[in-house]
Amino acid sequence: MRVVRTRAELAGALAARPGRRAVVMTMGALHDGHLSLVRAAREVADQVVVTIFVNPLQFGPTEDLERYPRDLEGDAAKLATVGADLVFAPSVDEVYPREPVVTVSAGLIGEVLEGEHRPGHLDGVLTVVCKLAHLVRPDVALFGQKDAQQLVAVRRMVADLDLDVQVLAVPTVREPDGLAMSSRNAYLDADQRATALVLSRALAAGATAAGRGADASTVAAAATEVLATEPGLELDYLALRDAELGELGAGYRGPALLLVAGRVGATRLIDNVVLDLGATTSEEH
């Protein structure tokens, strides 16, 4: 496995190995969730490229850009064990040689949910995803389902801007206690981690209700009831949307996303679960 830091080194390394190429875009501080993306990429491509870049455009002025965990050496060691061929770990100046004037807008997708609490965040995400896609030129890009709104936005950008890349989603990887894996989990102390578990418990309650054929309001109420048991969570939102993040109409049936976000102490966490509203498990028929 090779680690490169510049555009020129990247271009040379890519040219040296033809074939179907996959990319996994990360901000580093890698955990098993990231590594699951790399393993999945290994199954669908001849060459697996992992990008590691803490993108300043997606951080707000009061967010954790400076303290975001960084460990390139440790990340590279992990990636070498799961089949990555190439790591592109550029500096900020390498990605943005000058302050960008033209950027990608997430449009309406970037104005709801995360967009309400992190204005401009998804614009920054899409801008760097677009730039890295042009630099790496992948056939397929893999993203985790945990960042559901990001996944929706990336897919819409690829479709609307005719980017020649296939986007694959990989299921959320969870800790044994149910907490969705995140680089920000490292900020949590033992008590905060216990509090954070209410997020996955709430989603599980909503999913159980949906599996019994409950309507949208009942599903949301089941999740809300669980969230209310944990006063240590500062809830940003609990939302039930369709697969494109649109509002649900009366009597909606079909694929849906139950999304939650909130703060535990100074740490902001997100999670979600994919549902099928109006469907019941085989045991209920």
PyRosetta script that sets phi, psi and omega in degrees:
from pyrosetta import init, pose_from_sequence

init()
pose = pose_from_sequence("MRVVRTRAELAGALAARPGRRAVVMTMGALHDGHLSLVRAAREVADQVVVTIFVNPLQFGPTEDLERYPRDLEGDAAKLATVGADLVFAPSVDEVYPREPVVTVSAGLIGEVLEGEHRPGHLDGVLTVVCKLAHLVRPDVALFGQKDAQQLVAVRRMVADLDLDVQVLAVPTVREPDGLAMSSRNAYLDADQRATALVLSRALAAGATAAGRGADASTVAAAATEVLATEPGLELDYLALRDAELGELGAGYRGPALLLVAGRVGATRLIDNVVLDLGATTSEEH")
pose.set_psi(1, 139.8)
pose.set_omega(1, -177.4)
pose.set_phi(2, -118.5)
pose.set_psi(2, 140.4)
pose.set_omega(2, 175.5)
pose.set_phi(3, -109.0)
pose.set_psi(3, 125.8)
pose.set_omega(3, 179.2)
pose.set_phi(4, -123.6)
pose.set_psi(4, 153.0)
pose.set_omega(4, -173.7)
pose.set_phi(5, -119.8)
pose.set_psi(5, -14.9)
pose.set_omega(5, -175.7)
pose.set_phi(6, -120.4)
pose.set_psi(6, 162.4)
pose.set_omega(6, 177.3)
pose.set_phi(7, -60.5)
pose.set_psi(7, -41.0)
pose.set_omega(7, -178.5)
pose.set_phi(8, -64.8)
pose.set_psi(8, -43.1)
pose.set_omega(8, 178.1)
pose.set_phi(9, -64.4)
pose.set_psi(9, -38.9)
pose.set_omega(9, 178.6)
pose.set_phi(10, -62.3)
pose.set_psi(10, -48.0)
pose.set_omega(10, -178.9)
pose.set_phi(11, -59.6)
pose.set_psi(11, -41.9)
pose.set_omega(11, 179.0)
pose.set_phi(12, -64.6)
pose.set_psi(12, -42.2)
pose.set_omega(12, -179.2)
pose.set_phi(13, -67.9)
pose.set_psi(13, -37.0)
pose.set_omega(13, 178.8)
pose.set_phi(14, -67.3)
pose.set_psi(14, -40.2)
pose.set_omega(14, -178.4)
pose.set_phi(15, -66.5)
pose.set_psi(15, -26.2)
pose.set_omega(15, -176.1)
pose.set_phi(16, -76.2)
pose.set_psi(16, -12.5)
pose.set_omega(16, -177.4)
pose.set_phi(17, -137.0)
pose.set_psi(17, 94.7)
pose.set_omega(17, 179.0)
pose.set_phi(18, -75.0)
pose.set_psi(18, 174.5)
pose.set_omega(18, 178.4)
pose.set_phi(19, 117.3)
pose.set_psi(19, -179.6)
pose.set_omega(19, -179.1)
pose.set_phi(20, -68.2)
pose.set_psi(20, 129.9)
pose.set_omega(20, -172.2)
pose.set_phi(21, -117.5)
pose.set_psi(21, 134.9)
pose.set_omega(21, 175.3)
pose.set_phi(22, -118.2)
pose.set_psi(22, 148.4)
pose.set_omega(22, 176.6)
pose.set_phi(23, -127.4)
pose.set_psi(23, 141.6)
pose.set_omega(23, 171.0)
pose.set_phi(24, -120.7)
pose.set_psi(24, 117.0)
pose.set_omega(24, -176.5)
pose.set_phi(25, -97.9)
pose.set_psi(25, 124.8)
pose.set_omega(25, -176.8)
pose.set_phi(26, -136.1)
pose.set_psi(26, 169.2)
pose.set_omega(26, 170.8)
pose.set_phi(27, -108.0)
pose.set_psi(27, 16.6)
pose.set_omega(27, 178.9)
pose.set_phi(28, 81.4)
pose.set_psi(28, -162.5)
pose.set_omega(28, -173.2)
pose.set_phi(29, 51.8)
pose.set_psi(29, 52.3)
pose.set_omega(29, -167.7)
pose.set_phi(30, -70.9)
pose.set_psi(30, 143.6)
pose.set_omega(30, 175.7)
pose.set_phi(31, -131.9)
pose.set_psi(31, -174.4)
pose.set_omega(31, -175.1)
pose.set_phi(32, -63.9)
pose.set_psi(32, -25.0)
pose.set_omega(32, 175.2)
pose.set_phi(33, -62.5)
pose.set_psi(33, -46.5)
pose.set_omega(33, 176.0)
pose.set_phi(34, -62.2)
pose.set_psi(34, -43.6)
pose.set_omega(34, -176.5)
pose.set_phi(35, -65.2)
pose.set_psi(35, -29.8)
pose.set_omega(35, 175.8)
pose.set_phi(36, -64.5)
pose.set_psi(36, -34.2)
pose.set_omega(36, 176.1)
pose.set_phi(37, -64.6)
pose.set_psi(37, -41.0)
pose.set_omega(37, -179.5)
pose.set_phi(38, -67.2)
pose.set_psi(38, -42.3)
pose.set_omega(38, 177.7)
pose.set_phi(39, -60.7)
pose.set_psi(39, -42.4)
pose.set_omega(39, 178.3)
pose.set_phi(40, -64.7)
pose.set_psi(40, -38.0)
pose.set_omega(40, 177.8)
pose.set_phi(41, -63.6)
pose.set_psi(41, -37.6)
pose.set_omega(41, -179.9)
pose.set_phi(42, -60.7)
pose.set_psi(42, -29.9)
pose.set_omega(42, -177.8)
pose.set_phi(43, -78.9)
pose.set_psi(43, -17.3)
pose.set_omega(43, -174.0)
pose.set_phi(44, -117.8)
pose.set_psi(44, 1.6)
pose.set_omega(44, -174.7)
pose.set_phi(45, -144.3)
pose.set_psi(45, 159.1)
pose.set_omega(45, 175.9)
pose.set_phi(46, -84.5)
pose.set_psi(46, -28.9)
pose.set_omega(46, -179.1)
pose.set_phi(47, -130.6)
pose.set_psi(47, 128.2)
pose.set_omega(47, -179.3)
pose.set_phi(48, -114.1)
pose.set_psi(48, 119.8)
pose.set_omega(48, 179.1)
pose.set_phi(49, -110.7)
pose.set_psi(49, 132.1)
pose.set_omega(49, 174.8)
pose.set_phi(50, -115.5)
pose.set_psi(50, 127.5)
pose.set_omega(50, 175.5)
pose.set_phi(51, -100.5)
pose.set_psi(51, 138.9)
pose.set_omega(51, 176.8)
pose.set_phi(52, -125.8)
pose.set_psi(52, 109.7)
pose.set_omega(52, -176.0)
pose.set_phi(53, -156.0)
pose.set_psi(53, 118.5)
pose.set_omega(53, 175.2)
pose.set_phi(54, -83.3)
pose.set_psi(54, 104.2)
pose.set_omega(54, -168.3)
pose.set_phi(55, -85.2)
pose.set_psi(55, 110.1)
pose.set_omega(55, -177.0)
pose.set_phi(56, -65.0)
pose.set_psi(56, -24.1)
pose.set_omega(56, -177.1)
pose.set_phi(57, -66.6)
pose.set_psi(57, -19.6)
pose.set_omega(57, -177.2)
pose.set_phi(58, -100.3)
pose.set_psi(58, 7.5)
pose.set_omega(58, 176.9)
pose.set_phi(59, -105.9)
pose.set_psi(59, 135.6)
pose.set_omega(59, 174.7)
pose.set_phi(60, -79.4)
pose.set_psi(60, 170.0)
pose.set_omega(60, -176.2)
pose.set_phi(61, -63.6)
pose.set_psi(61, -22.4)
pose.set_omega(61, -179.4)
pose.set_phi(62, -107.7)
pose.set_psi(62, 9.7)
pose.set_omega(62, -176.2)
pose.set_phi(63, -92.1)
pose.set_psi(63, -177.6)
pose.set_omega(63, -164.5)
pose.set_phi(64, -94.0)
pose.set_psi(64, 40.6)
pose.set_omega(64, -178.8)
pose.set_phi(65, -57.6)
pose.set_psi(65, -48.8)
pose.set_omega(65, -174.4)
pose.set_phi(66, -71.2)
pose.set_psi(66, -33.7)
pose.set_omega(66, -177.4)
pose.set_phi(67, -95.4)
pose.set_psi(67, 0.3)
pose.set_omega(67, 178.7)
pose.set_phi(68, -57.8)
pose.set_psi(68, 131.3)
pose.set_omega(68, -173.0)
pose.set_phi(69, -63.4)
pose.set_psi(69, 137.8)
pose.set_omega(69, 179.5)
pose.set_phi(70, -133.6)
pose.set_psi(70, 129.0)
pose.set_omega(70, -179.4)
pose.set_phi(71, -156.4)
pose.set_psi(71, 72.5)
pose.set_omega(71, -175.5)
pose.set_phi(72, -60.5)
pose.set_psi(72, -42.6)
pose.set_omega(72, -178.9)
pose.set_phi(73, -62.4)
pose.set_psi(73, -46.2)
pose.set_omega(73, 178.7)
pose.set_phi(74, -65.4)
pose.set_psi(74, -39.8)
pose.set_omega(74, 178.3)
pose.set_phi(75, -62.3)
pose.set_psi(75, -43.4)
pose.set_omega(75, -179.2)
pose.set_phi(76, -63.1)
pose.set_psi(76, -39.2)
pose.set_omega(76, 178.6)
pose.set_phi(77, -62.2)
pose.set_psi(77, -41.9)
pose.set_omega(77, 178.0)
pose.set_phi(78, -65.1)
pose.set_psi(78, -43.2)
pose.set_omega(78, -176.7)
pose.set_phi(79, -65.5)
pose.set_psi(79, -31.4)
pose.set_omega(79, 179.8)
pose.set_phi(80, -65.0)
pose.set_psi(80, -21.0)
pose.set_omega(80, -177.3)
pose.set_phi(81, -89.8)
pose.set_psi(81, -10.1)
pose.set_omega(81, -174.2)
pose.set_phi(82, -120.0)
pose.set_psi(82, 12.4)
pose.set_omega(82, 170.8)
pose.set_phi(83, 97.8)
pose.set_psi(83, 13.0)
pose.set_omega(83, 174.4)
pose.set_phi(84, -69.7)
pose.set_psi(84, 140.7)
pose.set_omega(84, 179.0)
pose.set_phi(85, -97.6)
pose.set_psi(85, -33.3)
pose.set_omega(85, -172.3)
pose.set_phi(86, -147.2)
pose.set_psi(86, 135.1)
pose.set_omega(86, 175.1)
pose.set_phi(87, -116.0)
pose.set_psi(87, 125.1)
pose.set_omega(87, 175.8)
pose.set_phi(88, -106.5)
pose.set_psi(88, 110.8)
pose.set_omega(88, -176.2)
pose.set_phi(89, -124.3)
pose.set_psi(89, 75.3)
pose.set_omega(89, -174.5)
pose.set_phi(90, -79.7)
pose.set_psi(90, 161.7)
pose.set_omega(90, 171.0)
pose.set_phi(91, -80.3)
pose.set_psi(91, 168.9)
pose.set_omega(91, 176.1)
pose.set_phi(92, -61.5)
pose.set_psi(92, -40.6)
pose.set_omega(92, -179.6)
pose.set_phi(93, -66.1)
pose.set_psi(93, -28.5)
pose.set_omega(93, 179.6)
pose.set_phi(94, -72.0)
pose.set_psi(94, -38.6)
pose.set_omega(94, -180.0)
pose.set_phi(95, -79.5)
pose.set_psi(95, -39.7)
pose.set_omega(95, 179.9)
pose.set_phi(96, -122.3)
pose.set_psi(96, 81.1)
pose.set_omega(96, -179.1)
pose.set_phi(97, -58.0)
pose.set_psi(97, -27.2)
pose.set_omega(97, 171.6)
pose.set_phi(98, -144.2)
pose.set_psi(98, 162.1)
pose.set_omega(98, -176.9)
pose.set_phi(99, -58.6)
pose.set_psi(99, 124.9)
pose.set_omega(99, -175.9)
pose.set_phi(100, -68.6)
pose.set_psi(100, 135.7)
pose.set_omega(100, 175.7)
pose.set_phi(101, -100.4)
pose.set_psi(101, -42.0)
pose.set_omega(101, 178.3)
pose.set_phi(102, -96.7)
pose.set_psi(102, 120.5)
pose.set_omega(102, 179.9)
pose.set_phi(103, -131.3)
pose.set_psi(103, 173.4)
pose.set_omega(103, 179.6)
pose.set_phi(104, -94.7)
pose.set_psi(104, 134.4)
pose.set_omega(104, 176.8)
pose.set_phi(105, -101.2)
pose.set_psi(105, 134.3)
pose.set_omega(105, 176.2)
pose.set_phi(106, -78.9)
pose.set_psi(106, -5.3)
pose.set_omega(106, 178.1)
pose.set_phi(107, 60.7)
pose.set_psi(107, -140.9)
pose.set_omega(107, -177.5)
pose.set_phi(108, -63.2)
pose.set_psi(108, -30.2)
pose.set_omega(108, 179.7)
pose.set_phi(109, -62.3)
pose.set_psi(109, -32.4)
pose.set_omega(109, -178.2)
pose.set_phi(110, -85.7)
pose.set_psi(110, 3.0)
pose.set_omega(110, -177.8)
pose.set_phi(111, -104.2)
pose.set_psi(111, -8.6)
pose.set_omega(111, -177.4)
pose.set_phi(112, -112.2)
pose.set_psi(112, 164.6)
pose.set_omega(112, 174.0)
pose.set_phi(113, 52.1)
pose.set_psi(113, -108.5)
pose.set_omega(113, 179.1)
pose.set_phi(114, -58.6)
pose.set_psi(114, -35.2)
pose.set_omega(114, -179.3)
pose.set_phi(115, -62.8)
pose.set_psi(115, -32.0)
pose.set_omega(115, 178.4)
pose.set_phi(116, -70.7)
pose.set_psi(116, -32.1)
pose.set_omega(116, -176.4)
pose.set_phi(117, -99.4)
pose.set_psi(117, -20.2)
pose.set_omega(117, 179.3)
pose.set_phi(118, -134.7)
pose.set_psi(118, 72.5)
pose.set_omega(118, -177.0)
pose.set_phi(119, -56.2)
pose.set_psi(119, 132.1)
pose.set_omega(119, 178.5)
pose.set_phi(120, 84.0)
pose.set_psi(120, -8.5)
pose.set_omega(120, -176.7)
pose.set_phi(121, -57.6)
pose.set_psi(121, -51.9)
pose.set_omega(121, -176.7)
pose.set_phi(122, -70.3)
pose.set_psi(122, -27.8)
pose.set_omega(122, 172.8)
pose.set_phi(123, -60.5)
pose.set_psi(123, -43.6)
pose.set_omega(123, 178.3)
pose.set_phi(124, -65.1)
pose.set_psi(124, -40.2)
pose.set_omega(124, 178.0)
pose.set_phi(125, -61.6)
pose.set_psi(125, -50.8)
pose.set_omega(125, -176.6)
pose.set_phi(126, -65.1)
pose.set_psi(126, -35.2)
pose.set_omega(126, 178.8)
pose.set_phi(127, -62.1)
pose.set_psi(127, -46.8)
pose.set_omega(127, -178.1)
pose.set_phi(128, -73.4)
pose.set_psi(128, -34.5)
pose.set_omega(128, 176.5)
pose.set_phi(129, -62.3)
pose.set_psi(129, -42.3)
pose.set_omega(129, 178.6)
pose.set_phi(130, -63.0)
pose.set_psi(130, -45.0)
pose.set_omega(130, -179.8)
pose.set_phi(131, -63.5)
pose.set_psi(131, -45.3)
pose.set_omega(131, -178.9)
pose.set_phi(132, -66.9)
pose.set_psi(132, -34.3)
pose.set_omega(132, 176.8)
pose.set_phi(133, -64.0)
pose.set_psi(133, -38.9)
pose.set_omega(133, 177.3)
pose.set_phi(134, -68.3)
pose.set_psi(134, -36.4)
pose.set_omega(134, -178.5)
pose.set_phi(135, -74.4)
pose.set_psi(135, -40.6)
pose.set_omega(135, -176.2)
pose.set_phi(136, -87.1)
pose.set_psi(136, -29.4)
pose.set_omega(136, -178.8)
pose.set_phi(137, 54.4)
pose.set_psi(137, 56.7)
pose.set_omega(137, -178.0)
pose.set_phi(138, -80.9)
pose.set_psi(138, 156.5)
pose.set_omega(138, 169.6)
pose.set_phi(139, -82.5)
pose.set_psi(139, -31.2)
pose.set_omega(139, -178.3)
pose.set_phi(140, -142.6)
pose.set_psi(140, 142.0)
pose.set_omega(140, 176.0)
pose.set_phi(141, -123.8)
pose.set_psi(141, 134.4)
pose.set_omega(141, -176.2)
pose.set_phi(142, -111.7)
pose.set_psi(142, 133.0)
pose.set_omega(142, -179.7)
pose.set_phi(143, -131.8)
pose.set_psi(143, 149.6)
pose.set_omega(143, -179.8)
pose.set_phi(144, -80.9)
pose.set_psi(144, 143.6)
pose.set_omega(144, 178.0)
pose.set_phi(145, -66.6)
pose.set_psi(145, -20.8)
pose.set_omega(145, -178.3)
pose.set_phi(146, -57.2)
pose.set_psi(146, -39.2)
pose.set_omega(146, 176.6)
pose.set_phi(147, -91.9)
pose.set_psi(147, 69.5)
pose.set_omega(147, -170.4)
pose.set_phi(148, -62.8)
pose.set_psi(148, -42.2)
pose.set_omega(148, -178.6)
pose.set_phi(149, -67.4)
pose.set_psi(149, -38.7)
pose.set_omega(149, 175.0)
pose.set_phi(150, -59.9)
pose.set_psi(150, -43.6)
pose.set_omega(150, 179.9)
pose.set_phi(151, -61.1)
pose.set_psi(151, -45.4)
pose.set_omega(151, 177.8)
pose.set_phi(152, -60.4)
pose.set_psi(152, -43.9)
pose.set_omega(152, -177.4)
pose.set_phi(153, -66.1)
pose.set_psi(153, -42.0)
pose.set_omega(153, 179.6)
pose.set_phi(154, -63.8)
pose.set_psi(154, -44.8)
pose.set_omega(154, 179.4)
pose.set_phi(155, -61.1)
pose.set_psi(155, -40.9)
pose.set_omega(155, -179.9)
pose.set_phi(156, -68.3)
pose.set_psi(156, -38.9)
pose.set_omega(156, 176.8)
pose.set_phi(157, -61.9)
pose.set_psi(157, -44.8)
pose.set_omega(157, 180.0)
pose.set_phi(158, -59.7)
pose.set_psi(158, -42.0)
pose.set_omega(158, 179.9)
pose.set_phi(159, -70.9)
pose.set_psi(159, -46.4)
pose.set_omega(159, -174.6)
pose.set_phi(160, -71.3)
pose.set_psi(160, -32.0)
pose.set_omega(160, -177.7)
pose.set_phi(161, -102.3)
pose.set_psi(161, 7.1)
pose.set_omega(161, 176.4)
pose.set_phi(162, 55.8)
pose.set_psi(162, 43.7)
pose.set_omega(162, 174.2)
pose.set_phi(163, -75.0)
pose.set_psi(163, 136.1)
pose.set_omega(163, -174.2)
pose.set_phi(164, -88.9)
pose.set_psi(164, 69.0)
pose.set_omega(164, 179.6)
pose.set_phi(165, -149.6)
pose.set_psi(165, 141.4)
pose.set_omega(165, 175.8)
pose.set_phi(166, -90.5)
pose.set_psi(166, 131.9)
pose.set_omega(166, 179.9)
pose.set_phi(167, -103.1)
pose.set_psi(167, 123.8)
pose.set_omega(167, 178.3)
pose.set_phi(168, -114.9)
pose.set_psi(168, 136.9)
pose.set_omega(168, 176.4)
pose.set_phi(169, -98.4)
pose.set_psi(169, 140.9)
pose.set_omega(169, 178.3)
pose.set_phi(170, -118.7)
pose.set_psi(170, 132.8)
pose.set_omega(170, -176.1)
pose.set_phi(171, -56.9)
pose.set_psi(171, 151.8)
pose.set_omega(171, 177.9)
pose.set_phi(172, -61.2)
pose.set_psi(172, 135.7)
pose.set_omega(172, 175.4)
pose.set_phi(173, -99.5)
pose.set_psi(173, 133.5)
pose.set_omega(173, -175.5)
pose.set_phi(174, -119.9)
pose.set_psi(174, 153.1)
pose.set_omega(174, 171.1)
pose.set_phi(175, -68.1)
pose.set_psi(175, 162.5)
pose.set_omega(175, 179.0)
pose.set_phi(176, -54.6)
pose.set_psi(176, -28.9)
pose.set_omega(176, 179.6)
pose.set_phi(177, -85.7)
pose.set_psi(177, 0.7)
pose.set_omega(177, 176.0)
pose.set_phi(178, 102.6)
pose.set_psi(178, -13.7)
pose.set_omega(178, -179.2)
pose.set_phi(179, -65.4)
pose.set_psi(179, 128.7)
pose.set_omega(179, 177.5)
pose.set_phi(180, -64.4)
pose.set_psi(180, 133.9)
pose.set_omega(180, -179.1)
pose.set_phi(181, -66.1)
pose.set_psi(181, 134.6)
pose.set_omega(181, 179.7)
pose.set_phi(182, -154.3)
pose.set_psi(182, 145.0)
pose.set_omega(182, 176.1)
pose.set_phi(183, -60.9)
pose.set_psi(183, -28.8)
pose.set_omega(183, -178.5)
pose.set_phi(184, -75.4)
pose.set_psi(184, -11.4)
pose.set_omega(184, 176.4)
pose.set_phi(185, -60.3)
pose.set_psi(185, -24.3)
pose.set_omega(185, 179.8)
pose.set_phi(186, -64.1)
pose.set_psi(186, -19.4)
pose.set_omega(186, 179.4)
pose.set_phi(187, -77.5)
pose.set_psi(187, -16.8)
pose.set_omega(187, -171.7)
pose.set_phi(188, -83.2)
pose.set_psi(188, 133.4)
pose.set_omega(188, 170.0)
pose.set_phi(189, -84.5)
pose.set_psi(189, -178.9)
pose.set_omega(189, -172.9)
pose.set_phi(190, -61.5)
pose.set_psi(190, -43.3)
pose.set_omega(190, -179.7)
pose.set_phi(191, -67.5)
pose.set_psi(191, -40.7)
pose.set_omega(191, 179.3)
pose.set_phi(192, -65.8)
pose.set_psi(192, -37.5)
pose.set_omega(192, 179.0)
pose.set_phi(193, -63.3)
pose.set_psi(193, -41.5)
pose.set_omega(193, 177.6)
pose.set_phi(194, -61.0)
pose.set_psi(194, -40.2)
pose.set_omega(194, 176.9)
pose.set_phi(195, -63.5)
pose.set_psi(195, -42.2)
pose.set_omega(195, -175.8)
pose.set_phi(196, -62.4)
pose.set_psi(196, -22.6)
pose.set_omega(196, -178.7)
pose.set_phi(197, -64.1)
pose.set_psi(197, -17.3)
pose.set_omega(197, 179.3)
pose.set_phi(198, -63.3)
pose.set_psi(198, -25.9)
pose.set_omega(198, 179.3)
pose.set_phi(199, -62.3)
pose.set_psi(199, -52.2)
pose.set_omega(199, -178.7)
pose.set_phi(200, -69.8)
pose.set_psi(200, -32.0)
pose.set_omega(200, 177.4)
pose.set_phi(201, -65.6)
pose.set_psi(201, -39.4)
pose.set_omega(201, 179.1)
pose.set_phi(202, -65.3)
pose.set_psi(202, -43.1)
pose.set_omega(202, 178.7)
pose.set_phi(203, -64.3)
pose.set_psi(203, -38.9)
pose.set_omega(203, 178.4)
pose.set_phi(204, -63.6)
pose.set_psi(204, -38.8)
pose.set_omega(204, 177.8)
pose.set_phi(205, -64.2)
pose.set_psi(205, -41.5)
pose.set_omega(205, 176.8)
pose.set_phi(206, -63.9)
pose.set_psi(206, -41.7)
pose.set_omega(206, -180.0)
pose.set_phi(207, -65.2)
pose.set_psi(207, -38.3)
pose.set_omega(207, 177.7)
pose.set_phi(208, -63.2)
pose.set_psi(208, -44.1)
pose.set_omega(208, 178.2)
pose.set_phi(209, -62.3)
pose.set_psi(209, -42.4)
pose.set_omega(209, 179.1)
pose.set_phi(210, -63.2)
pose.set_psi(210, -39.0)
pose.set_omega(210, 179.6)
pose.set_phi(211, -64.8)
pose.set_psi(211, -20.0)
pose.set_omega(211, 177.3)
pose.set_phi(212, -92.2)
pose.set_psi(212, 3.9)
pose.set_omega(212, 177.3)
pose.set_phi(213, 91.4)
pose.set_psi(213, 13.5)
pose.set_omega(213, -178.3)
pose.set_phi(214, -65.6)
pose.set_psi(214, 153.4)
pose.set_omega(214, 176.0)
pose.set_phi(215, -81.9)
pose.set_psi(215, 177.6)
pose.set_omega(215, -173.1)
pose.set_phi(216, -59.8)
pose.set_psi(216, -43.6)
pose.set_omega(216, -176.9)
pose.set_phi(217, -65.8)
pose.set_psi(217, -35.6)
pose.set_omega(217, 178.8)
pose.set_phi(218, -71.2)
pose.set_psi(218, -39.1)
pose.set_omega(218, 176.5)
pose.set_phi(219, -61.3)
pose.set_psi(219, -48.2)
pose.set_omega(219, 179.7)
pose.set_phi(220, -62.8)
pose.set_psi(220, -38.7)
pose.set_omega(220, -179.7)
pose.set_phi(221, -65.9)
pose.set_psi(221, -37.7)
pose.set_omega(221, 179.0)
pose.set_phi(222, -63.0)
pose.set_psi(222, -42.3)
pose.set_omega(222, 178.7)
pose.set_phi(223, -69.5)
pose.set_psi(223, -40.8)
pose.set_omega(223, -179.6)
pose.set_phi(224, -61.8)
pose.set_psi(224, -39.3)
pose.set_omega(224, 179.9)
pose.set_phi(225, -60.4)
pose.set_psi(225, -39.7)
pose.set_omega(225, 178.5)
pose.set_phi(226, -69.2)
pose.set_psi(226, -44.5)
pose.set_omega(226, -179.7)
pose.set_phi(227, -58.5)
pose.set_psi(227, -33.9)
pose.set_omega(227, -177.7)
pose.set_phi(228, -68.3)
pose.set_psi(228, -14.1)
pose.set_omega(228, -179.7)
pose.set_phi(229, -80.5)
pose.set_psi(229, -7.7)
pose.set_omega(229, -174.4)
pose.set_phi(230, -122.2)
pose.set_psi(230, 94.0)
pose.set_omega(230, -178.3)
pose.set_phi(231, -68.2)
pose.set_psi(231, -15.5)
pose.set_omega(231, -179.3)
pose.set_phi(232, -76.5)
pose.set_psi(232, -7.5)
pose.set_omega(232, 178.0)
pose.set_phi(233, -93.6)
pose.set_psi(233, 126.8)
pose.set_omega(233, 171.7)
pose.set_phi(234, -95.8)
pose.set_psi(234, 99.3)
pose.set_omega(234, -171.9)
pose.set_phi(235, -74.8)
pose.set_psi(235, 129.5)
pose.set_omega(235, 171.3)
pose.set_phi(236, -88.0)
pose.set_psi(236, -48.5)
pose.set_omega(236, 176.8)
pose.set_phi(237, -164.2)
pose.set_psi(237, 152.4)
pose.set_omega(237, 163.0)
pose.set_phi(238, -126.4)
pose.set_psi(238, 123.7)
pose.set_omega(238, -173.6)
pose.set_phi(239, -138.6)
pose.set_psi(239, 142.1)
pose.set_omega(239, 175.1)
pose.set_phi(240, -117.0)
pose.set_psi(240, 115.8)
pose.set_omega(240, -174.5)
pose.set_phi(241, -130.9)
pose.set_psi(241, 167.1)
pose.set_omega(241, 173.3)
pose.set_phi(242, -76.3)
pose.set_psi(242, -180.0)
pose.set_omega(242, -172.7)
pose.set_phi(243, -65.4)
pose.set_psi(243, -17.8)
pose.set_omega(243, 177.5)
pose.set_phi(244, -103.4)
pose.set_psi(244, 11.7)
pose.set_omega(244, 179.6)
pose.set_phi(245, 73.8)
pose.set_psi(245, 18.0)
pose.set_omega(245, 176.2)
pose.set_phi(246, -80.8)
pose.set_psi(246, 157.5)
pose.set_omega(246, 176.8)
pose.set_phi(247, -64.9)
pose.set_psi(247, 146.6)
pose.set_omega(247, 179.9)
pose.set_phi(248, -86.6)
pose.set_psi(248, 130.4)
pose.set_omega(248, 175.2)
pose.set_phi(249, -78.8)
pose.set_psi(249, 168.0)
pose.set_omega(249, 179.2)
pose.set_phi(250, -58.8)
pose.set_psi(250, 131.7)
pose.set_omega(250, 177.7)
pose.set_phi(251, 73.5)
pose.set_psi(251, 16.6)
pose.set_omega(251, -177.5)
pose.set_phi(252, -57.2)
pose.set_psi(252, 137.6)
pose.set_omega(252, 173.3)
pose.set_phi(253, -132.2)
pose.set_psi(253, 137.9)
pose.set_omega(253, 177.5)
pose.set_phi(254, 136.2)
pose.set_psi(254, -167.6)
pose.set_omega(254, -177.7)
pose.set_phi(255, -62.1)
pose.set_psi(255, 141.6)
pose.set_omega(255, -179.0)
pose.set_phi(256, -151.0)
pose.set_psi(256, 163.0)
pose.set_omega(256, 176.2)
pose.set_phi(257, -121.7)
pose.set_psi(257, 128.5)
pose.set_omega(257, 170.8)
pose.set_phi(258, -103.1)
pose.set_psi(258, 115.1)
pose.set_omega(258, -172.9)
pose.set_phi(259, -118.9)
pose.set_psi(259, 145.2)
pose.set_omega(259, 179.1)
pose.set_phi(260, -141.7)
pose.set_psi(260, 146.9)
pose.set_omega(260, 176.5)
pose.set_phi(261, -149.0)
pose.set_psi(261, 145.6)
pose.set_omega(261, 178.1)
pose.set_phi(262, -174.2)
pose.set_psi(262, 176.3)
pose.set_omega(262, -178.5)
pose.set_phi(263, -113.0)
pose.set_psi(263, 137.6)
pose.set_omega(263, 170.5)
pose.set_phi(264, -118.8)
pose.set_psi(264, 108.8)
pose.set_omega(264, -169.9)
pose.set_phi(265, 64.4)
pose.set_psi(265, -128.5)
pose.set_omega(265, 179.3)
pose.set_phi(266, -94.1)
pose.set_psi(266, 3.3)
pose.set_omega(266, -172.6)
pose.set_phi(267, -103.0)
pose.set_psi(267, 126.1)
pose.set_omega(267, 179.0)
pose.set_phi(268, -97.9)
pose.set_psi(268, 130.6)
pose.set_omega(268, -176.3)
pose.set_phi(269, -126.8)
pose.set_psi(269, 148.7)
pose.set_omega(269, 175.6)
pose.set_phi(270, -129.4)
pose.set_psi(270, 157.4)
pose.set_omega(270, 177.0)
pose.set_phi(271, -161.5)
pose.set_psi(271, 166.1)
pose.set_omega(271, 178.0)
pose.set_phi(272, -163.0)
pose.set_psi(272, 165.7)
pose.set_omega(272, 173.9)
pose.set_phi(273, -141.2)
pose.set_psi(273, 143.6)
pose.set_omega(273, 177.4)
pose.set_phi(274, -88.0)
pose.set_psi(274, 130.7)
pose.set_omega(274, -177.6)
pose.set_phi(275, -123.3)
pose.set_psi(275, 166.0)
pose.set_omega(275, 170.0)
pose.set_phi(276, -127.4)
pose.set_psi(276, 96.8)
pose.set_omega(276, -176.7)
pose.set_phi(277, -72.2)
pose.set_psi(277, 135.6)
pose.set_omega(277, 178.7)
pose.set_phi(278, 90.7)
pose.set_psi(278, -11.1)
pose.set_omega(278, 176.7)
pose.set_phi(279, -93.1)
pose.set_psi(279, 153.5)
pose.set_omega(279, 177.0)
pose.set_phi(280, -125.4)
pose.set_psi(280, 155.0)
pose.set_omega(280, 176.4)
pose.set_phi(281, -69.3)
pose.set_psi(281, 163.2)
pose.set_omega(281, -178.2)
pose.set_phi(282, -60.8)
pose.set_psi(282, -28.7)
pose.set_omega(282, -179.4)
pose.set_phi(283, -68.2)
pose.set_psi(283, -22.6)
pose.set_omega(283, -176.1)
pose.set_phi(284, -88.2)
pose.set_psi(284, -13.3)
pose.set_omega(284, -178.3)
pose.set_phi(285, -78.3)
pose.dump_pdb("model.pdb")
